[in-house]
């Protein structure tokens, strides 16, 4: 009987800890808020830059920074229009390029973006960069990092469903909490950081980021039709002799992703055409 009561309590607590992604309505488990992750994110981002070769200038760097700033402004505008500006409270936007042949890019909580030089040839142009930029920023805006960490803290027993907050996790098992954070964001050690890992997102998170990313890039004035073209190029790149690019690992199948992008396209094109 006690076991049944305990399980019922856990189930109720999990339900109470769930919230909806404001922009899509999807339910997500949130034992940790994105705001709580910001100090760790900013520190880890700087450590990453300090231990990697940041490209300071050049056409590609200019493109990444220009596209990043335009999408940042589009996101801020979109969130004001939808009364969701609180989603990016505390963000300190930053856009950098790192000299690394890995096909990779990421956005940490708080708007901290990195593009690897290895992904730029597949981007090909500013619209391609906007596809990746919009997608990665969408992960941060939709609090996917906090969601993933909440899932890991719960499954690893660092937090119970009735305990909420990163502070509780750090007081319970601080070293394990830090390890989970490092694993999620690929920052377990400088060597791992140089290899560069993406947040191991669920398929729902990936589809959500594809959808929101297309909206963000369209609102910034970039052609969302490029999303289908970019992911088609990524699919071809993953079929080469070098193995699956990290940007595609743990992600939906190529065909499924491209089909979903085509479904999202009419909405994004409407926004894009209104901006022209």
C-alpha positions in Angstrom: 0.0 0.0 0.0 2.8 2.4 0.9 4.5 1.6 -2.4 1.3 2.5 -4.3 1.0 5.8 -2.4 4.6 6.6 -3.1 4.2 5.9 -6.8 1.0 8.0 -6.9 2.9 10.9 -5.3 5.6 10.6 -7.8 3.1 10.5 -10.7 1.3 13.6 -9.4 4.6 15.4 -8.8 5.8 14.7 -12.3 2.5 16.1 -13.7 2.9 19.2 -11.6 6.4 19.7 -12.9 5.3 19.6 -16.5 4.7 22.7 -18.4 3.9 23.6 -22.0 6.3 25.1 -24.5 4.6 28.4 -24.9 5.3 28.6 -28.7 4.1 25.1 -29.6 2.0 23.8 -26.8 4.1 20.6 -26.3 4.3 19.3 -22.7 7.8 19.3 -21.2 9.2 18.2 -17.9 10.8 21.2 -16.1 12.4 20.5 -12.7 15.1 23.0 -13.6 14.5 26.4 -15.2 16.6 27.8 -18.0 17.4 30.8 -15.9 19.0 28.6 -13.3 21.3 27.2 -16.0 22.5 30.6 -17.3 25.5 31.1 -14.9 26.8 27.5 -15.7 26.2 28.1 -19.4 28.0 31.4 -19.5 31.0 30.0 -17.6 31.1 26.8 -19.7 30.8 28.8 -22.9 33.8 31.0 -22.0 35.8 28.0 -21.0 35.0 26.4 -24.4 36.2 29.5 -26.2 39.3 29.6 -24.1 40.2 26.1 -25.1 39.4 26.2 -28.8 40.7 28.2 -31.7 38.2 31.0 -32.3 38.2 32.5 -35.8 38.3 36.3 -35.3 37.8 37.6 -38.8 36.9 36.7 -42.4 33.8 36.5 -44.6 32.4 33.4 -42.9 32.8 35.0 -39.5 31.0 38.2 -40.7 28.2 36.1 -42.2 27.7 34.1 -39.0 27.6 37.2 -36.8 25.4 39.2 -39.2 22.9 36.3 -39.5 23.0 35.7 -35.8 22.2 39.4 -35.0 19.4 39.4 -37.5 17.8 36.3 -36.1 18.3 37.5 -32.5 16.3 40.6 -33.4 13.6 38.5 -35.2 13.3 36.3 -32.1 13.0 39.2 -29.8 10.3 40.7 -32.0 8.4 37.5 -32.4 8.4 36.9 -28.6 7.2 40.4 -28.0 4.3 39.9 -30.4 3.4 36.6 -28.8 3.8 37.9 -25.2 6.6 35.4 -24.5 9.5 37.8 -24.0 10.2 36.2 -20.6 11.5 33.2 -22.4 14.8 35.0 -23.1 15.2 37.0 -19.9 18.8 37.0 -18.9 20.1 36.0 -22.4 23.5 37.4 -23.4 23.7 36.8 -27.1 27.0 35.9 -28.6 28.0 34.4 -31.9 31.4 32.8 -32.6 33.1 30.6 -35.2 35.6 27.9 -34.1 38.2 26.4 -36.3 37.2 22.7 -36.3 36.4 20.3 -39.2 33.5 18.7 -37.3 30.1 19.3 -39.0 28.6 21.0 -35.9 27.0 24.0 -34.4 25.2 24.7 -31.1 23.5 27.3 -29.0 23.8 27.0 -25.2 21.2 28.4 -22.8 21.4 32.2 -22.8 21.9 32.6 -26.5 25.6 31.5 -26.7 26.2 30.3 -30.2 29.1 28.5 -31.8 29.5 27.5 -35.5 32.3 25.0 -36.4 34.1 25.8 -39.7 33.3 22.3 -40.8 29.6 23.0 -41.2 30.0 26.2 -43.2 30.6 24.5 -46.6 27.3 22.7 -46.2 25.6 25.9 -45.3 26.9 27.4 -48.6 25.3 30.9 -48.1 23.6 33.2 -45.6 20.3 31.4 -46.0 22.0 28.1 -45.1 23.6 29.7 -42.1 20.2 31.0 -41.1 18.7 27.5 -41.2 21.3 26.3 -38.7 21.2 29.5 -36.6 17.4 29.5 -36.3 17.4 25.8 -35.4 20.0 26.1 -32.7 18.6 29.2 -31.2 15.2 27.6 -31.1 16.6 24.9 -28.8 17.6 27.7 -26.3 14.3 29.6 -26.7 12.3 26.5 -26.1 14.3 25.6 -23.0 15.4 22.2 -24.4 18.6 22.3 -22.3 16.7 22.7 -19.0 14.2 20.1 -20.1 16.9 17.5 -20.9 18.7 18.2 -17.7 15.5 17.8 -15.8 15.0 14.4 -17.4 18.5 13.3 -16.6 18.4 14.6 -13.0 15.2 12.7 -12.4 16.3 9.5 -14.1 19.7 9.5 -12.3 18.0 10.0 -8.9 19.7 13.4 -8.2 16.2 14.9 -7.9 12.9 13.3 -7.1 9.8 14.4 -8.8 8.8 16.4 -5.8 12.1 18.3 -5.7 12.4 21.3 -8.0 15.4 23.4 -8.8 19.0 23.3 -9.7 19.9 24.4 -6.2 18.4 21.3 -4.7 20.2 19.2 -7.2 23.5 20.8 -6.4 23.0 20.4 -2.7 22.0 16.7 -3.1 24.7 15.5 -5.4 26.7 18.5 -6.7 29.4 16.4 -8.5 26.8 14.3 -10.3 24.8 17.3 -11.2 27.8 19.0 -12.8 28.7 15.7 -14.6 25.2 15.5 -16.0 25.4 19.1 -17.2 28.8 18.6 -18.8 27.6 15.4 -20.5 24.4 17.1 -21.9 26.4 20.1 -23.3 29.5 18.2 -24.3 31.8 20.0 -21.9 33.0 17.1 -19.7 36.6 18.0 -20.5 38.6 20.2 -22.9 39.2 17.3 -25.2 35.5 16.5 -25.4 34.7 20.1 -26.0 37.1 20.2 -28.9 35.3 17.3 -30.5 32.1 19.1 -29.9 28.9 17.4 -28.9 25.4 18.5 -29.6 22.7 18.4 -27.0 21.3 14.9 -27.3 17.9 16.0 -28.2 14.8 13.9 -28.5 13.0 13.7 -31.8 10.3 16.0 -30.5 12.8 18.6 -29.6 14.4 18.4 -33.0 11.1 18.7 -34.8 10.2 21.6 -32.6 13.5 23.4 -33.3 13.1 22.8 -37.1 9.6 24.4 -36.9 10.5 27.4 -34.8 13.9 27.8 -36.6 12.1 28.2 -39.9 9.8 30.8 -38.4 12.7 32.7 -36.9 14.7 32.7 -40.1 11.7 33.8 -42.1 11.0 36.6 -39.8 14.6 37.7 -40.1 14.2 37.9 -43.9 15.9 34.6 -44.9 14.3 32.2 -47.3 12.9 29.2 -45.4 12.9 27.1 -48.5 16.6 26.8 -47.9 15.8 24.5 -44.9 14.8 21.7 -47.1 17.9 22.2 -49.4 20.2 22.4 -46.4 19.0 19.2 -44.7 19.1 17.5 -48.0 22.8 18.4 -48.2 23.3 17.3 -44.7 21.7 13.9 -45.5 24.2 13.5 -48.4 27.1 14.5 -46.2 26.1 11.8 -43.6 26.3 9.2 -46.4 29.9 9.8 -47.0 32.9 7.9 -45.7 33.4 10.1 -42.7 30.4 8.8 -40.8 27.4 10.6 -39.5 27.9 14.3 -38.8 27.3 15.2 -35.2 24.6 17.5 -36.1 22.6 14.5 -37.3 23.3 12.1 -34.4 20.4 11.2 -32.1 18.1 13.1 -34.6 15.2 12.1 -36.7 15.7 10.1 -39.9 16.6 12.3 -42.9 13.4 11.5 -44.8 11.2 12.1 -41.8 12.9 15.4 -41.1 12.7 16.7 -44.7 9.0 15.7 -44.9 8.2 17.6 -41.7 10.1 20.6 -43.0 7.9 20.6 -46.1 4.9 20.6 -43.9 6.2 23.6 -41.9 7.1 25.5 -45.1 3.8 27.2 -46.0 3.6 28.9 -42.5 7.2 30.0 -42.8 6.8 31.2 -46.4 3.8 33.3 -45.4 5.9 35.1 -42.8 8.8 35.5 -45.2 6.6 37.0 -47.9 5.1 39.4 -45.5 8.6 40.6 -44.6 9.7 41.2 -48.2 
